[in-house]
Amino acid sequence: MAEISFSDALDVRVSWALLQIDHLAWPEREFDLEMVGMDLEIAVSGLGRRAYPDFEVPLLIADVAQLVCWFEGGFREAALDDEISECAWCNDGTGNPCPIHD
Ligand SMILES: [Zn+2]
């Protein structure tokens, strides 16, 4: 497992807090805020990927359902990648995924 540092978790938690403040202060900038939210989703799901195979949600994000959801998404992606890398049918040399992983 790759360690998720306190500062990695703090970065995404601070970004989440800033996003909430921006939503309150500038609701008319919805499009910009969506873009920031997407960047944050990518960052948090990246933490979930790095956590695999030990599912341990960093305490700094554990109380925010949306952050936990993104974290779980990344974790599940890593688990699926792992499963595919072990799948005999996906790795039969044809380069095609099996029906289960297609
Ligand atoms: Zn497969």
Boltz pocket constraint, residues with backbone or C-beta under 6 A from the ligand:
constraints:
  - pocket:
      binder: B
      contacts: [[A, 83], [A, 84], [A, 87], [A, 88], [A, 89], [A, 90], [A, 97], [A, 98], [A, 99], [A, 100], [A, 101]]
      max_distance: 6.0
